[in-house]
Amino acid sequence: MQWPQRRSRYAGTVAIGLGFDRAADRGSFSGCQYPGENLHGLNLSGDCLAGSNFAGANLSNSDLSCTNLEGANLAGANLNGAILENADLSGALLGGANLNNANLINAILFGATLAGTNLHGANLTGANLTRAILTGANLHGANLTTVIWDDTTCPDGTNSDDPGNGGTCLLHL
């Protein structure tokens, strides 16, 4: 398959292949389309991928740390073992994605849709789940230390702010 050549926002930096090969500068690939692609083990750390479509893509063991994935479509994507530490996933669509054993330390998931997502064994230490939708998500075995819960829809459909929930979803996994 012949991959299109893409230019990053940095002058003189040419991205070849899937649009991710580049010089030392980090790239801006906002709005790119990679549904169903095999991107296993790819290093996209620090890139801007806001609004990109990775629905059903294989991003297992990829490094997406410090990456801007605001509004990205990752529905049904395989992110098993992916590194998403300090990534911005605000408003991202992650429904049905596999984030088994993923590193989401300090990730921003503000308003993200994680309905039916597998987060088994994921590390969400310090993650911001404000207004996130977790209905039907599997959080068993996940590290939820210092997670920010604020108006979060819990896996059982209750809200973190409901009376008696103590501002958390910990009793509603």
C-alpha positions as CSV (number, residue, x, y, z in Angstrom):
1,M,0.0,0.0,0.0
2,Q,1.3,3.4,-0.9
3,W,1.1,5.9,2.0
4,P,0.5,9.5,1.4
5,Q,3.2,12.0,2.2
6,R,2.2,14.6,4.7
7,R,3.9,17.8,5.9
8,S,4.0,18.7,9.5
9,R,3.6,22.2,10.9
10,Y,7.4,22.5,11.1
11,A,9.0,23.9,8.0
12,G,11.3,21.4,6.3
13,T,9.9,18.4,8.2
14,V,8.4,15.8,5.9
15,A,6.3,13.0,7.2
16,I,6.3,9.9,5.1
17,G,4.5,6.6,5.3
18,L,1.6,6.9,7.7
19,G,2.4,10.6,8.2
20,F,4.4,9.9,11.3
21,D,8.0,9.6,10.2
22,R,9.8,12.8,10.9
23,A,12.9,14.7,11.9
24,A,13.5,15.5,15.5
25,D,10.6,18.0,15.7
26,R,7.3,16.8,16.9
27,G,4.5,16.8,14.3
28,S,1.0,18.2,14.0
29,F,-1.2,15.6,12.4
30,S,-4.6,17.0,13.5
31,G,-7.6,15.6,11.7
32,C,-5.8,12.7,10.1
33,Q,-7.7,9.5,9.2
34,Y,-6.2,6.1,10.3
35,P,-9.3,3.9,11.1
36,G,-8.4,0.2,11.4
37,E,-4.7,0.7,10.8
38,N,-2.0,-1.4,12.5
39,L,0.1,1.2,14.3
40,H,1.4,-1.2,17.0
41,G,4.4,0.2,18.9
42,L,4.4,3.5,17.2
43,N,6.1,6.5,19.0
44,L,3.7,9.5,18.7
45,S,4.9,11.1,22.0
46,G,4.2,14.8,22.1
47,D,2.4,15.0,18.7
48,C,-0.8,16.9,18.0
49,L,-3.4,14.5,16.9
50,A,-6.5,16.5,17.9
51,G,-9.6,15.4,16.0
52,S,-7.8,12.4,14.3
53,N,-9.7,9.2,13.6
54,F,-8.1,6.0,15.0
55,A,-11.4,4.1,15.3
56,G,-10.6,0.4,15.4
57,A,-6.8,1.0,15.0
58,N,-4.2,-1.2,16.7
59,L,-2.1,1.2,18.8
60,S,-1.1,-1.5,21.3
61,N,2.2,-0.7,23.1
62,S,2.4,2.7,21.4
63,D,3.9,5.7,23.1
64,L,1.3,8.5,23.1
65,S,2.6,10.3,26.2
66,C,2.1,14.1,26.2
67,T,0.1,13.7,23.0
68,N,-2.8,16.0,22.2
69,L,-5.7,13.7,21.3
70,E,-8.5,16.2,22.0
71,G,-11.7,15.1,20.3
72,A,-10.0,12.2,18.6
73,N,-12.0,9.1,17.7
74,L,-10.4,6.0,19.3
75,A,-13.6,4.0,19.5
76,G,-12.9,0.3,19.4
77,A,-9.1,0.9,19.2
78,N,-6.6,-1.5,20.7
79,L,-4.5,0.5,23.2
80,N,-3.4,-2.5,25.2
81,G,-0.2,-1.5,27.1
82,A,-0.1,1.9,25.5
83,I,1.6,4.8,27.2
84,L,-0.8,7.8,27.5
85,E,0.9,9.5,30.4
86,N,0.1,13.2,30.5
87,A,-1.9,12.9,27.2
88,D,-4.9,15.2,26.6
89,L,-7.9,13.1,25.6
90,S,-10.5,15.8,26.4
91,G,-13.7,15.0,24.5
92,A,-12.2,11.9,22.9
93,L,-14.4,9.0,21.8
94,L,-13.0,5.8,23.4
95,G,-16.1,3.7,23.6
96,G,-15.4,0.0,23.3
97,A,-11.6,0.6,23.2
98,N,-9.1,-1.8,24.9
99,L,-6.9,0.1,27.3
100,N,-5.9,-3.0,29.3
101,N,-2.8,-2.3,31.3
102,A,-2.4,1.2,29.6
103,N,-0.5,3.9,31.4
104,L,-2.9,6.9,31.8
105,I,-1.0,8.6,34.6
106,N,-2.2,12.3,34.8
107,A,-4.1,11.9,31.5
108,I,-6.8,14.5,30.9
109,L,-10.1,12.7,30.0
110,F,-12.3,15.7,30.6
111,G,-15.6,15.0,28.8
112,A,-14.3,11.8,27.2
113,T,-16.6,9.0,26.3
114,L,-15.3,5.7,27.7
115,A,-18.6,3.7,27.6
116,G,-17.8,0.0,27.4
117,T,-14.1,0.6,27.5
118,N,-11.8,-2.1,28.9
119,L,-9.5,-0.3,31.5
120,H,-8.6,-3.5,33.4
121,G,-5.2,-3.1,35.0
122,A,-4.8,0.4,33.6
123,N,-2.9,3.0,35.7
124,L,-5.1,6.1,36.0
125,T,-3.2,7.7,38.9
126,G,-4.0,11.4,38.9
127,A,-6.2,11.2,35.8
128,N,-8.9,13.8,35.3
129,L,-12.2,12.1,34.6
130,T,-14.3,15.3,35.0
131,R,-17.6,14.8,33.0
132,A,-16.3,11.6,31.5
133,I,-18.8,8.9,30.6
134,L,-17.7,5.5,32.0
135,T,-21.0,3.6,31.6
136,G,-20.3,-0.1,31.3
137,A,-16.5,0.4,31.4
138,N,-14.3,-2.3,33.1
139,L,-12.1,-0.7,35.7
140,H,-11.4,-3.9,37.7
141,G,-7.7,-4.0,38.8
142,A,-7.2,-0.4,37.6
143,N,-5.1,2.0,39.8
144,L,-7.5,4.9,40.6
145,T,-5.3,6.7,43.1
146,T,-5.9,10.5,43.2
147,V,-8.3,10.3,40.2
148,I,-10.3,13.5,39.7
149,W,-14.0,12.6,39.7
150,D,-16.4,15.5,39.0
151,D,-19.8,15.0,37.4
152,T,-18.4,11.7,36.1
153,T,-20.9,9.0,34.9
154,C,-19.8,5.8,36.7
155,P,-19.6,2.4,35.1
156,D,-23.0,1.4,36.8
157,G,-24.7,4.6,35.4
158,T,-24.7,6.6,38.6
159,N,-22.9,9.9,38.9
160,S,-19.9,10.7,41.0
161,D,-21.7,13.7,42.4
162,D,-24.9,11.8,43.4
163,P,-25.7,12.1,47.1
164,G,-23.9,9.3,49.0
165,N,-21.2,8.7,46.4
166,G,-18.7,11.0,48.1
167,G,-17.7,12.7,44.8
168,T,-16.3,9.4,43.4
169,C,-17.1,6.3,41.4
170,L,-15.0,4.0,43.6
171,L,-18.1,2.2,45.0
172,H,-19.8,2.0,41.6
173,L,-17.3,0.1,39.4
